[in-house]
Amino acid sequence: MGPVASQTNDPARPAGIEQHSIDWVPLSERHGKPSDVGAIWFVGSLNLTGLATGVVTLSMGASLVWTVTATVLGSLFGTFFMAFHSAQGPQLGLPQLVQSRPQFGYLGAALTVWVFALVNYVAFNTSDALLSGQAVNLLTGMPNTVGYLLAAAVATVIALFGYEWIHRINGWLTWPFVAVTAAVTAAALFGGGLPDGVWEAGPFELAPFMLVFVFVAGFQLGWAPYVSDYSRYLRPDVPVRSTFWWTYLPSAVSGIWVFVLGAVVSAGAPEGTDPVTALKLAADRLFDGFGTVAVVVLLVGLLSIMAINQYGGSLTMISIMDSFRPVKPTRTLRVVTIGIMLAAVGTVSTLVGIERFTWFYSHVVVALTYLFIPWTAINLVDFFFVRRGQYVVGEIFNPRGIYGRWGWRGNLAYVVGLACMAPFMVVTDVFVGPAARLLGGVDCSLLVGLPVAGGLYGVLARSLDLAAERRLVREEGLLDRLH
């Protein structure tokens, strides 16, 4: 069955280079517990990019109080959908994006969802590259490009070793990161750098409030295309609720913490200060030299996320290639695709430059949010309400299989959802939709796209022959029923 009949990987030897990529993880190789994913998603935000997210939110026009409020609500909202994607991993044992084939088709998923996902990985890793280069420059004086190459080299090794080492490293980092981030928080709040009256709420303005809400929710939704990549080795008898909560709470809590910290750090820094320098200034108020410690620690966290993005980008490239010509998911192919990611990100980050980080990052996150809102609705509706976790794994890798080359239901629901969102979109100085303009610049596209795309797909899916599909699921015998 191609990628289903995979190589044998001994879970008792996690130190080796991961052998799997887009193929199905056999039950004999499933291991771990739901709490293992907690470290991934807690540490996932405690880094320079997470801090920079908070810095960007304060530039959107709301006061610090309303920025913090919108940040909390946006994080709680966006993480909700991301965590349900994480719960798909143990049930299917497949990377997140491969699971899109039943909704969008064998070729359809590759030409729409996966291309957007690859852009997602490159864009986020470009932001990571800019910050890592700036951090190394601040610490050592090396040019930003050299700093990025050094950081990327470490991230590449982690990405090559793959799933087990990504989990292991994030587990090691959790408590040191908690300690350092707590100390930075104390310095930012009580170190004396905040201007007078910063905690006065001021008048409530819905437009900037929603910009922050959508931006933060979009950052959390940005994990959705690859979140179950890091739960797919868990056994299928792991309850959905366990995977959900071990993803939702760590990600939401750490996200809120570091986003709010970023906003506070930005409020205490001179206008226009880049996120890395703002962090160092705030941390040094605790004691001289602590700023350097804080930058180093959050840079290490950034290396972990760069590895995750390189790993996910590699899986996406392999998935796209496999859609046009079946490929054997070998280690060599992973090395090549990770190398392509490294080169692409290095090129884009050089063209953007740290001076344009805030503009680049704010626009990229919002644009990618729009692209993934209809997908997340369609994918979750299909998994939890239409097929209820029952898929024929072999057919997912069959170009002439039951899921078809073009999943017209998923693609139609996606296009309609995106079209309905467009009038409500706000991309600051680039585009303001007519409906958003009538609403005074309020962006509520997220609240439109989710129900429209998900609802339409649910209606269109009524014509599926689910009884026939479930017979094939039982005959294949690879998946347990959804718990």
Steps between C-alpha positions, in 0.01 A plus 500: 500500500790738439549740790276284719739206490778690673841413634532369852609752758587379849339735756747375759776684309375860481849641455517399133395697197126466444412270212140607444386807313155511337435127540265338750647413840421131572335409829809301602698826504249713689618610840493787746222669692285810439700707748800465266347752261461752782868597499496553123214749514604671823854570382365567150417861581771577758752635254597815314223461240235462769635813671507683165133411451419699812721788385309516171159497671579821687572674170142440379349803668334375819613598850702247698197396705279437196791332319542260790125431511481428127814286528350278769173452311672447164735239641222309673295505178771405250649226719160329523510397133872423501459261794225302327737447206754360747244241607496362144860378520458190719186391315655504152876474555555737208648849457239773517495609138476150353169481683369767261486262204160352595348851494695664214610206287836347417604785271261762637667503841844534346410798282310696763543415867854365480635789295356742757651287777844514339470878476401492869816313597729721291337819626510409869854368473600822322376690804693258722809549284484878527470484879769235542739702284428814700545314829839357400603844374402658831684233698819467293512778243492249214307607188132403505540264203776306678286486814211352304725237337633391840150479646365323192779243514400398852131496405576287194665230710201491737258485206695216342489291817129576505206414720668341803771761537260790453292361786805428714658844458177684578460288813846604617431867432166531680601584858808712421280701266235544768762635741660743256169622354366559853808709581463701177133554583592636844758732345258625235217564747692631800834613364390860458510524123127544433371854435249661735135422430581194288237293686220747435260323266392806304208493257403167346542490121371188330715525184848476663361256757391261223830545316679369809240225553530369142879531502543300820232245409673468163836434664347212695312374194834509320594185691199313357662377174760304697377455856410131470843428350612496865225274636492242219721249683253473789279192507149532350336402831611835647177692567437810289442704815849415635685608187278808473563625853873418497523717189248772584607598853880506448471688170238750617671572833851541358364698204312745719799532731761581235268712281405719795865513606595616151244779512622612843865486391414709194314755713817554705735536201563799271270509199627296207724274710530151354365212718841356593639834618175578686532167685860570599414849626214368716696206642803714586279698737501196730880505512777585254573206274166327544392637162770290337380191689140563393595543134707181505221295659227623266739452207537135600122475502497653154738230375244239606224673305724546198557123511124438516444727200778334302364156591145599402615669181687184406190284553294742291743496208510120508117494506479730197754292307317179590177643357652530153731200508504244783822528700667278756519699827870439565744676729684633196184669374449659841858633493448652154168665586631637831792646304260665257314654794825636642598661169153645431470655845853640484426667167168652606632623835793670327260680266269611785757610758452562873401862434173382340430222749189653656340578163586158356394301804171680563389468137610138462318377811175671403512383135572140599222512756254578224628210287473242778168596658287319236736201500490454877118509497473248216761263641349495849142465379603206283692327779264551792154525338507342154742206497542492880864403483441206266733514196647239269870572547614314190259699286648827626817397316319368192483759218202316349340416833159562649585856606558607139754728340287811553277516808242737359313529830803618695629727227160660440442558871850648528455743210154608618624545857795710386277707270256572782788604724657742252260793553571486875881481478737770625868480405589842644664710226449241224131415482178584683191314382180696424306344789789568739512860376129542574564361848768761563797276424386211721635161385249223569599276208599218734148491645360476147736248342482230766121443496459556124775258388428240767124521461507481122733202505274323747204548264693389191636195682149357537538353152802288604452122518627471856366148547722375215799686642452347843487152351839567343632633832400174671650291221829689519510461878768764562307747715314454823171681537514859617492519882 
